[in-house]
Amino acid sequence: MADNTQKDPKDWVSGDDPMTGAQASYLKTLAEQAHKPLPKEDLTKAEASEMIDKLREKAGLEK
């Protein structure tokens, strides 16, 4: 049986919606922790989710 508790952000129904305020806030925090520039402000929910995963990795946080 396939585990579909985690969908690829590209497959989200609302993935093309603008990122949420919570995502924007978390991205800002992660960018600071990872010593990376802030991402652009007009990300979609899917893009923000993928960026969060990448920044968590760069910041040395568990996935």
All heavy atoms as a GROMACS GRO file, in nm:
protein
  486
    1MET      N    1   0.084  -0.119   0.000
    1MET     CA    2   0.000   0.000   0.000
    1MET      C    3   0.089   0.125   0.000
    1MET      O    4   0.181   0.137   0.080
    1MET     CB    5  -0.090  -0.004   0.124
    1MET     CG    6  -0.185   0.111   0.131
    1MET     SD    7  -0.300   0.079   0.267
    1MET     CE    8  -0.436   0.166   0.202
    2ALA      N    9   0.062   0.215  -0.088
    2ALA     CA   10   0.143   0.336  -0.100
    2ALA      C   11   0.112   0.432   0.014
    2ALA      O   12  -0.001   0.445   0.057
    2ALA     CB   13   0.115   0.404  -0.234
    3ASP      N   14   0.216   0.497   0.062
    3ASP     CA   15   0.200   0.597   0.166
    3ASP      C   16   0.179   0.732   0.099
    3ASP      O   17   0.269   0.787   0.040
    3ASP     CB   18   0.326   0.599   0.253
    3ASP     CG   19   0.322   0.708   0.359
    3ASP    OD1   20   0.214   0.764   0.384
    3ASP    OD2   21   0.427   0.736   0.418
    4ASN      N   22   0.058   0.783   0.107
    4ASN     CA   23   0.034   0.913   0.044
    4ASN      C   24   0.004   1.019   0.150
    4ASN      O   25  -0.069   1.113   0.126
    4ASN     CB   26  -0.075   0.907  -0.063
    4ASN     CG   27  -0.213   0.881  -0.006
    4ASN    OD1   28  -0.226   0.854   0.113
    4ASN    ND2   29  -0.314   0.887  -0.088
    5THR      N   30   0.060   1.001   0.271
    5THR     CA   31   0.044   1.104   0.373
    5THR      C   32   0.128   1.227   0.340
    5THR      O   33   0.101   1.334   0.391
    5THR     CB   34   0.084   1.051   0.513
    5THR    OG1   35   0.217   1.004   0.509
    5THR    CG2   36  -0.010   0.941   0.558
    6GLN      N   37   0.228   1.210   0.256
    6GLN     CA   38   0.308   1.323   0.212
    6GLN      C   39   0.306   1.330   0.061
    6GLN      O   40   0.365   1.248  -0.007
    6GLN     CB   41   0.452   1.310   0.261
    6GLN     CG   42   0.468   1.328   0.408
    6GLN     CD   43   0.614   1.342   0.446
    6GLN    OE1   44   0.704   1.335   0.364
    6GLN    NE2   45   0.637   1.365   0.573
    7LYS      N   46   0.234   1.428   0.010
    7LYS     CA   47   0.229   1.449  -0.134
    7LYS      C   48   0.340   1.544  -0.175
    7LYS      O   49   0.379   1.632  -0.099
    7LYS     CB   50   0.096   1.515  -0.172
    7LYS     CG   51  -0.020   1.423  -0.185
    7LYS     CD   52  -0.138   1.505  -0.232
    7LYS     CE   53  -0.233   1.422  -0.309
    7LYS     NZ   54  -0.347   1.500  -0.357
    8ASP      N   55   0.386   1.527  -0.295
    8ASP     CA   56   0.480   1.621  -0.353
    8ASP      C   57   0.408   1.756  -0.364
    8ASP      O   58   0.295   1.762  -0.413
    8ASP     CB   59   0.521   1.571  -0.491
    8ASP     CG   60   0.630   1.655  -0.555
    8ASP    OD1   61   0.629   1.779  -0.538
    8ASP    OD2   62   0.716   1.596  -0.622
    9PRO      N   63   0.471   1.864  -0.318
    9PRO     CA   64   0.405   1.995  -0.326
    9PRO      C   65   0.354   2.030  -0.465
    9PRO      O   66   0.255   2.100  -0.480
    9PRO     CB   67   0.514   2.093  -0.281
    9PRO     CG   68   0.599   2.012  -0.191
    9PRO     CD   69   0.599   1.873  -0.251
   10LYS      N   70   0.419   1.979  -0.568
   10LYS     CA   71   0.373   2.006  -0.705
   10LYS      C   72   0.236   1.945  -0.732
   10LYS      O   73   0.167   1.985  -0.823
   10LYS     CB   74   0.475   1.953  -0.805
   10LYS     CG   75   0.606   2.027  -0.803
   10LYS     CD   76   0.703   1.966  -0.903
   10LYS     CE   77   0.838   2.026  -0.898
   10LYS     NZ   78   0.923   1.980  -0.789
   11ASP      N   79   0.198   1.843  -0.652
   11ASP     CA   80   0.070   1.775  -0.671
   11ASP      C   81  -0.041   1.831  -0.582
   11ASP      O   82  -0.152   1.782  -0.585
   11ASP     CB   83   0.086   1.624  -0.643
   11ASP     CG   84   0.180   1.558  -0.742
   11ASP    OD1   85   0.190   1.605  -0.857
   11ASP    OD2   86   0.244   1.459  -0.703
   12TRP      N   87  -0.011   1.931  -0.501
   12TRP     CA   88  -0.113   1.989  -0.414
   12TRP      C   89  -0.218   2.061  -0.497
   12TRP      O   90  -0.186   2.132  -0.592
   12TRP     CB   91  -0.053   2.090  -0.319
   12TRP     CG   92   0.041   2.037  -0.217
   12TRP    CD1   93   0.070   1.906  -0.191
   12TRP    CD2   94   0.121   2.113  -0.128
   12TRP    NE1   95   0.162   1.898  -0.090
   12TRP    CE2   96   0.196   2.022  -0.050
   12TRP    CE3   97   0.137   2.249  -0.106
   12TRP    CZ2   98   0.284   2.064   0.048
   12TRP    CZ3   99   0.226   2.290  -0.009
   12TRP    CH2  100   0.296   2.199   0.067
   13VAL      N  101  -0.343   2.046  -0.458
   13VAL     CA  102  -0.453   2.118  -0.525
   13VAL      C  103  -0.434   2.268  -0.508
   13VAL      O  104  -0.456   2.345  -0.601
   13VAL     CB  105  -0.590   2.073  -0.467
   13VAL    CG1  106  -0.702   2.159  -0.522
   13VAL    CG2  107  -0.614   1.926  -0.498
   14SER      N  108  -0.390   2.311  -0.389
   14SER     CA  109  -0.372   2.454  -0.362
   14SER      C  110  -0.227   2.498  -0.378
   14SER      O  111  -0.190   2.607  -0.334
   14SER     CB  112  -0.421   2.486  -0.220
   14SER     OG  113  -0.341   2.418  -0.125
   15GLY      N  114  -0.145   2.418  -0.443
   15GLY     CA  115  -0.003   2.448  -0.456
   15GLY      C  116   0.028   2.577  -0.530
   15GLY      O  117   0.132   2.637  -0.508
   16ASP      N  118  -0.063   2.619  -0.617
   16ASP     CA  119  -0.040   2.742  -0.693
   16ASP      C  120  -0.088   2.866  -0.620
   16ASP      O  121  -0.068   2.977  -0.666
   16ASP     CB  122  -0.108   2.734  -0.830
   16ASP     CG  123  -0.037   2.637  -0.924
   16ASP    OD1  124   0.085   2.617  -0.909
   16ASP    OD2  125  -0.104   2.581  -1.011
   17ASP      N  126  -0.154   2.847  -0.505
   17ASP     CA  127  -0.199   2.961  -0.425
   17ASP      C  128  -0.078   3.032  -0.368
   17ASP      O  129   0.028   2.971  -0.349
   17ASP     CB  130  -0.288   2.914  -0.308
   17ASP     CG  131  -0.423   2.861  -0.355
   17ASP    OD1  132  -0.454   2.872  -0.474
   17ASP    OD2  133  -0.496   2.808  -0.269
   18PRO      N  134  -0.092   3.160  -0.333
   18PRO     CA  135   0.020   3.231  -0.270
   18PRO      C  136   0.057   3.165  -0.137
   18PRO      O  137  -0.028   3.109  -0.068
   18PRO     CB  138  -0.035   3.372  -0.246
   18PRO     CG  139  -0.150   3.385  -0.338
   18PRO     CD  140  -0.207   3.247  -0.356
   19MET      N  141   0.185   3.173  -0.102
   19MET     CA  142   0.227   3.115   0.025
   19MET      C  143   0.152   3.181   0.140
   19MET      O  144   0.107   3.295   0.130
   19MET     CB  145   0.378   3.126   0.044
   19MET     CG  146   0.431   3.262   0.076
   19MET     SD  147   0.608   3.253   0.108
   19MET     CE  148   0.657   3.416   0.055
   20THR      N  149   0.141   3.108   0.248
   20THR     CA  150   0.070   3.158   0.366
   20THR      C  151   0.162   3.251   0.447
   20THR      O  152   0.284   3.250   0.428
   20THR     CB  153   0.025   3.043   0.456
   20THR    OG1  154   0.141   2.978   0.509
   20THR    CG2  155  -0.062   2.943   0.380
   21GLY      N  156   0.101   3.325   0.536
   21GLY     CA  157   0.179   3.411   0.625
   21GLY      C  158   0.273   3.330   0.712
   21GLY      O  159   0.386   3.371   0.738
   22ALA      N  160   0.226   3.213   0.755
   22ALA     CA  161   0.310   3.126   0.837
   22ALA      C  162   0.432   3.078   0.759
   22ALA      O  163   0.544   3.074   0.812
   22ALA     CB  164   0.229   3.008   0.889
   23GLN      N  165   0.412   3.042   0.632
   23GLN     CA  166   0.524   2.999   0.549
   23GLN      C  167   0.624   3.113   0.532
   23GLN      O  168   0.745   3.092   0.542
   23GLN     CB  169   0.476   2.952   0.411
   23GLN     CG  170   0.412   2.815   0.411
   23GLN     CD  171   0.363   2.777   0.273
   23GLN    OE1  172   0.294   2.856   0.207
   23GLN    NE2  173   0.398   2.658   0.228
   24ALA      N  174   0.574   3.234   0.506
   24ALA     CA  175   0.663   3.349   0.485
   24ALA      C  176   0.745   3.376   0.611
   24ALA      O  177   0.866   3.400   0.603
   24ALA     CB  178   0.581   3.472   0.448
   25SER      N  179   0.680   3.369   0.726
   25SER     CA  180   0.750   3.393   0.852
   25SER      C  181   0.856   3.286   0.877
   25SER      O  182   0.969   3.316   0.916
   25SER     CB  183   0.648   3.395   0.966
   25SER     OG  184   0.712   3.409   1.090
   26TYR      N  185   0.820   3.161   0.854
   26TYR     CA  186   0.914   3.050   0.876
   26TYR      C  187   1.031   3.058   0.778
   26TYR      O  188   1.146   3.035   0.817
   26TYR     CB  189   0.840   2.917   0.864
   26TYR     CG  190   0.918   2.798   0.913
   26TYR    CD1  191   0.995   2.804   1.028
   26TYR    CD2  192   0.914   2.677   0.845
   26TYR    CE1  193   1.067   2.694   1.073
   26TYR    CE2  194   0.984   2.566   0.890
   26TYR     CZ  195   1.061   2.576   1.005
   26TYR     OH  196   1.131   2.467   1.047
   27LEU      N  197   1.003   3.094   0.654
   27LEU     CA  198   1.111   3.109   0.556
   27LEU      C  199   1.209   3.217   0.600
   27LEU      O  200   1.331   3.201   0.585
   27LEU     CB  201   1.054   3.143   0.417
   27LEU     CG  202   1.006   3.025   0.336
   27LEU    CD1  203   0.932   3.073   0.212
   27LEU    CD2  204   1.122   2.936   0.296
   28LYS      N  205   1.158   3.327   0.653
   28LYS     CA  206   1.246   3.435   0.700
   28LYS      C  207   1.336   3.383   0.812
   28LYS      O  208   1.457   3.406   0.812
   28LYS     CB  209   1.162   3.553   0.748
   28LYS     CG  210   1.246   3.669   0.795
   28LYS     CD  211   1.161   3.787   0.836
   28LYS     CE  212   1.253   3.901   0.873
   28LYS     NZ  213   1.228   3.960   0.999
   29THR      N  214   1.278   3.313   0.907
   29THR     CA  215   1.355   3.257   1.018
   29THR      C  216   1.460   3.159   0.969
   29THR      O  217   1.577   3.165   1.010
   29THR     CB  218   1.262   3.188   1.119
   29THR    OG1  219   1.169   3.284   1.169
   29THR    CG2  220   1.338   3.126   1.234
   30LEU      N  221   1.420   3.068   0.880
   30LEU     CA  222   1.514   2.969   0.829
   30LEU      C  223   1.626   3.033   0.748
   30LEU      O  224   1.741   2.991   0.757
   30LEU     CB  225   1.441   2.866   0.742
   30LEU     CG  226   1.355   2.764   0.816
   30LEU    CD1  227   1.275   2.682   0.716
   30LEU    CD2  228   1.440   2.674   0.903
   31ALA      N  229   1.594   3.133   0.668
   31ALA     CA  230   1.695   3.201   0.588
   31ALA      C  231   1.800   3.264   0.680
   31ALA      O  232   1.920   3.256   0.653
   31ALA     CB  233   1.632   3.307   0.499
   32GLU      N  234   1.755   3.323   0.790
   32GLU     CA  235   1.848   3.382   0.885
   32GLU      C  236   1.936   3.273   0.948
   32GLU      O  237   2.057   3.289   0.961
   32GLU     CB  238   1.772   3.459   0.993
   32GLU     CG  239   1.708   3.586   0.940
   32GLU     CD  240   1.609   3.649   1.037
   32GLU    OE1  241   1.585   3.595   1.147
   32GLU    OE2  242   1.555   3.755   1.002
   33GLN      N  243   1.875   3.160   0.989
   33GLN     CA  244   1.950   3.052   1.051
   33GLN      C  245   2.049   2.989   0.955
   33GLN      O  246   2.157   2.946   0.995
   33GLN     CB  247   1.855   2.944   1.104
   33GLN     CG  248   1.774   2.989   1.224
   33GLN     CD  249   1.674   2.885   1.268
   33GLN    OE1  250   1.646   2.788   1.198
   33GLN    NE2  251   1.617   2.905   1.384
   34ALA      N  252   2.012   2.981   0.826
   34ALA     CA  253   2.099   2.919   0.725
   34ALA      C  254   2.196   3.020   0.664
   34ALA      O  255   2.276   2.984   0.579
   34ALA     CB  256   2.012   2.857   0.615
   35HIS      N  257   2.187   3.147   0.708
   35HIS     CA  258   2.271   3.253   0.654
   35HIS      C  259   2.256   3.264   0.503
   35HIS      O  260   2.354   3.276   0.428
   35HIS     CB  261   2.419   3.233   0.693
   35HIS     CG  262   2.438   3.218   0.840
   35HIS    ND1  263   2.424   3.323   0.928
   35HIS    CD2  264   2.467   3.109   0.914
   35HIS    CE1  265   2.445   3.279   1.050
   35HIS    NE2  266   2.471   3.150   1.046
   36LYS      N  267   2.130   3.260   0.458
   36LYS     CA  268   2.098   3.272   0.316
   36LYS      C  269   2.012   3.396   0.296
   36LYS      O  270   1.942   3.441   0.388
   36LYS     CB  271   2.019   3.149   0.268
   36LYS     CG  272   2.097   3.020   0.278
   36LYS     CD  273   2.208   3.019   0.178
   36LYS     CE  274   2.288   2.891   0.186
   36LYS     NZ  275   2.404   2.892   0.100
   37PRO      N  276   2.010   3.453   0.175
   37PRO     CA  277   1.923   3.568   0.150
   37PRO      C  278   1.776   3.527   0.160
   37PRO      O  279   1.740   3.412   0.136
   37PRO     CB  280   1.959   3.612   0.008
   37PRO     CG  281   2.027   3.494  -0.053
   37PRO     CD  282   2.086   3.413   0.058
   38LEU      N  283   1.693   3.624   0.193
   38LEU     CA  284   1.550   3.597   0.199
   38LEU      C  285   1.500   3.560   0.061
   38LEU      O  286   1.540   3.622  -0.039
   38LEU     CB  287   1.475   3.721   0.248
   38LEU     CG  288   1.491   3.754   0.395
   38LEU    CD1  289   1.420   3.886   0.427
   38LEU    CD2  290   1.435   3.645   0.482
   39PRO      N  291   1.410   3.461   0.052
   39PRO     CA  292   1.354   3.426  -0.078
   39PRO      C  293   1.259   3.534  -0.127
   39PRO      O  294   1.214   3.617  -0.048
   39PRO     CB  295   1.280   3.295  -0.050
   39PRO     CG  296   1.259   3.291   0.097
   39PRO     CD  297   1.365   3.376   0.160
   40LYS      N  298   1.230   3.529  -0.254
   40LYS     CA  299   1.137   3.627  -0.310
   40LYS      C  300   1.002   3.617  -0.239
   40LYS      O  301   0.967   3.513  -0.184
   40LYS     CB  302   1.122   3.607  -0.461
   40LYS     CG  303   1.063   3.474  -0.501
   40LYS     CD  304   1.057   3.460  -0.652
   40LYS     CE  305   0.990   3.327  -0.687
   40LYS     NZ  306   0.962   3.315  -0.827
   41GLU      N  307   0.927   3.724  -0.242
   41GLU     CA  308   0.803   3.732  -0.165
   41GLU      C  309   0.683   3.670  -0.236
   41GLU      O  310   0.582   3.645  -0.172
   41GLU     CB  311   0.773   3.880  -0.134
   41GLU     CG  312   0.885   3.947  -0.061
   41GLU     CD  313   0.845   3.994   0.076
   41GLU    OE1  314   0.725   4.000   0.104
   41GLU    OE2  315   0.935   4.024   0.156
   42ASP      N  316   0.691   3.647  -0.364
   42ASP     CA  317   0.573   3.600  -0.437
   42ASP      C  318   0.577   3.450  -0.468
   42ASP      O  319   0.537   3.407  -0.575
   42ASP     CB  320   0.553   3.682  -0.565
   42ASP     CG  321   0.673   3.673  -0.659
   42ASP    OD1  322   0.779   3.625  -0.615
   42ASP    OD2  323   0.660   3.714  -0.775
   43LEU      N  324   0.622   3.372  -0.373
   43LEU     CA  325   0.625   3.226  -0.390
   43LEU      C  326   0.485   3.168  -0.379
   43LEU      O  327   0.399   3.222  -0.310
   43LEU     CB  328   0.713   3.162  -0.282
   43LEU     CG  329   0.861   3.196  -0.280
   43LEU    CD1  330   0.927   3.136  -0.157
   43LEU    CD2  331   0.929   3.146  -0.405
   44THR      N  332   0.466   3.054  -0.445
   44THR     CA  333   0.342   2.979  -0.426
   44THR      C  334   0.357   2.892  -0.302
   44THR      O  335   0.468   2.877  -0.249
   44THR     CB  336   0.312   2.888  -0.547
   44THR    OG1  337   0.415   2.788  -0.554
   44THR    CG2  338   0.303   2.967  -0.677
   45LYS      N  339   0.247   2.833  -0.256
   45LYS     CA  340   0.254   2.743  -0.141
   45LYS      C  341   0.352   2.628  -0.168
   45LYS      O  342   0.430   2.590  -0.082
   45LYS     CB  343   0.117   2.684  -0.110
   45LYS     CG  344   0.024   2.778  -0.040
   45LYS     CD  345  -0.106   2.705  -0.008
   45LYS     CE  346  -0.206   2.795   0.060
   45LYS     NZ  347  -0.332   2.724   0.086
   46ALA      N  348   0.346   2.573  -0.289
   46ALA     CA  349   0.434   2.461  -0.324
   46ALA      C  350   0.580   2.505  -0.326
   46ALA      O  351   0.667   2.436  -0.272
   46ALA     CB  352   0.393   2.402  -0.459
   47GLU      N  353   0.608   2.620  -0.387
   47GLU     CA  354   0.746   2.670  -0.392
   47GLU      C  355   0.798   2.698  -0.251
   47GLU      O  356   0.912   2.668  -0.219
   47GLU     CB  357   0.753   2.798  -0.475
   47GLU     CG  358   0.732   2.777  -0.623
   47GLU     CD  359   0.716   2.907  -0.700
   47GLU    OE1  360   0.669   3.007  -0.643
   47GLU    OE2  361   0.750   2.908  -0.818
   48ALA      N  362   0.712   2.756  -0.168
   48ALA     CA  363   0.752   2.787  -0.030
   48ALA      C  364   0.784   2.659   0.046
   48ALA      O  365   0.882   2.653   0.120
   48ALA     CB  366   0.642   2.866   0.040
   49SER      N  367   0.703   2.556   0.027
   49SER     CA  368   0.726   2.430   0.096
   49SER      C  369   0.860   2.370   0.056
   49SER      O  370   0.937   2.323   0.140
   49SER     CB  371   0.613   2.332   0.066
   49SER     OG  372   0.636   2.209   0.130
   50GLU      N  373   0.890   2.373  -0.073
   50GLU     CA  374   1.017   2.319  -0.121
   50GLU      C  375   1.134   2.402  -0.069
   50GLU      O  376   1.238   2.348  -0.031
   50GLU     CB  377   1.016   2.314  -0.274
   50GLU     CG  378   0.920   2.209  -0.326
   50GLU     CD  379   0.898   2.212  -0.476
   50GLU    OE1  380   0.934   2.313  -0.541
   50GLU    OE2  381   0.845   2.113  -0.527
   51MET      N  382   1.117   2.535  -0.065
   51MET     CA  383   1.222   2.622  -0.013
   51MET      C  384   1.244   2.597   0.136
   51MET      O  385   1.358   2.595   0.183
   51MET     CB  386   1.184   2.770  -0.037
   51MET     CG  387   1.287   2.868   0.011
   51MET     SD  388   1.439   2.872  -0.087
   51MET     CE  389   1.379   2.934  -0.241
   52ILE      N  390   1.137   2.574   0.210
   52ILE     CA  391   1.148   2.543   0.353
   52ILE      C  392   1.232   2.417   0.372
   52ILE      O  393   1.323   2.414   0.455
   52ILE     CB  394   1.009   2.529   0.418
   52ILE    CG1  395   0.945   2.668   0.435
   52ILE    CG2  396   1.017   2.456   0.552
   52ILE    CD1  397   0.797   2.665   0.472
   53ASP      N  398   1.204   2.314   0.293
   53ASP     CA  399   1.281   2.189   0.304
   53ASP      C  400   1.430   2.214   0.278
   53ASP      O  401   1.516   2.165   0.350
   53ASP     CB  402   1.229   2.083   0.207
   53ASP     CG  403   1.094   2.027   0.248
   53ASP    OD1  404   1.053   2.044   0.366
   53ASP    OD2  405   1.029   1.963   0.164
   54LYS      N  406   1.461   2.291   0.174
   54LYS     CA  407   1.601   2.319   0.139
   54LYS      C  408   1.670   2.400   0.248
   54LYS      O  409   1.784   2.372   0.285
   54LYS     CB  410   1.608   2.393   0.006
   54LYS     CG  411   1.575   2.307  -0.113
   54LYS     CD  412   1.576   2.388  -0.242
   54LYS     CE  413   1.527   2.302  -0.356
   54LYS     NZ  414   1.506   2.379  -0.478
   55LEU      N  415   1.601   2.502   0.299
   55LEU     CA  416   1.661   2.586   0.402
   55LEU      C  417   1.677   2.511   0.534
   55LEU      O  418   1.774   2.534   0.606
   55LEU     CB  419   1.580   2.714   0.422
   55LEU     CG  420   1.594   2.818   0.311
   55LEU    CD1  421   1.498   2.934   0.333
   55LEU    CD2  422   1.737   2.869   0.301
   56ARG      N  423   1.582   2.423   0.566
   56ARG     CA  424   1.597   2.341   0.687
   56ARG      C  425   1.723   2.257   0.679
   56ARG      O  426   1.798   2.244   0.776
   56ARG     CB  427   1.474   2.252   0.707
   56ARG     CG  428   1.354   2.325   0.763
   56ARG     CD  429   1.234   2.233   0.782
   56ARG     NE  430   1.264   2.117   0.863
   56ARG     CZ  431   1.257   2.114   0.997
   56ARG    NH1  432   1.219   2.221   1.062
   56ARG    NH2  433   1.286   2.005   1.063
   57GLU      N  434   1.748   2.203   0.560
   57GLU     CA  435   1.868   2.121   0.541
   57GLU      C  436   1.994   2.207   0.556
   57GLU      O  437   2.088   2.169   0.624
   57GLU     CB  438   1.862   2.057   0.402
   57GLU     CG  439   1.963   1.948   0.381
   57GLU     CD  440   1.942   1.880   0.246
   57GLU    OE1  441   1.831   1.831   0.219
   57GLU    OE2  442   2.040   1.875   0.170
   58LYS      N  443   1.994   2.325   0.494
   58LYS     CA  444   2.111   2.413   0.500
   58LYS      C  445   2.134   2.466   0.642
   58LYS      O  446   2.247   2.491   0.681
   58LYS     CB  447   2.094   2.528   0.402
   58LYS     CG  448   2.112   2.487   0.258
   58LYS     CD  449   2.107   2.609   0.168
   58LYS     CE  450   2.113   2.590   0.024
   58LYS     NZ  451   2.139   2.491  -0.054
   59ALA      N  452   2.026   2.483   0.717
   59ALA     CA  453   2.037   2.534   0.854
   59ALA      C  454   2.076   2.423   0.951
   59ALA      O  455   2.100   2.448   1.068
   59ALA     CB  456   1.905   2.597   0.898
   60GLY      N  457   2.081   2.298   0.901
   60GLY     CA  458   2.120   2.186   0.985
   60GLY      C  459   2.007   2.134   1.071
   60GLY      O  460   2.031   2.069   1.173
   61LEU      N  461   1.883   2.161   1.031
   61LEU     CA  462   1.768   2.113   1.106
   61LEU      C  463   1.721   1.981   1.049
   61LEU      O  464   1.736   1.954   0.930
   61LEU     CB  465   1.654   2.215   1.100
   61LEU     CG  466   1.686   2.353   1.155
   61LEU    CD1  467   1.574   2.451   1.128
   61LEU    CD2  468   1.716   2.345   1.304
   62GLU      N  469   1.664   1.899   1.134
   62GLU     CA  470   1.610   1.770   1.088
   62GLU      C  471   1.494   1.794   0.994
   62GLU      O  472   1.423   1.891   1.007
   62GLU     CB  473   1.561   1.690   1.210
   62GLU     CG  474   1.667   1.663   1.312
   62GLU     CD  475   1.738   1.532   1.291
   62GLU    OE1  476   1.685   1.446   1.222
   62GLU    OE2  477   1.848   1.517   1.345
   63LYS      N  478   1.475   1.702   0.903
   63LYS     CA  479   1.362   1.711   0.811
   63LYS      C  480   1.237   1.666   0.875
   63LYS      O  481   1.230   1.586   0.962
   63LYS     CB  482   1.388   1.628   0.687
   63LYS     CG  483   1.391   1.711   0.563
   63LYS     CD  484   1.394   1.623   0.443
   63LYS     CE  485   1.363   1.707   0.322
   63LYS     NZ  486   1.368   1.638   0.202
   0.00000   0.00000   0.00000
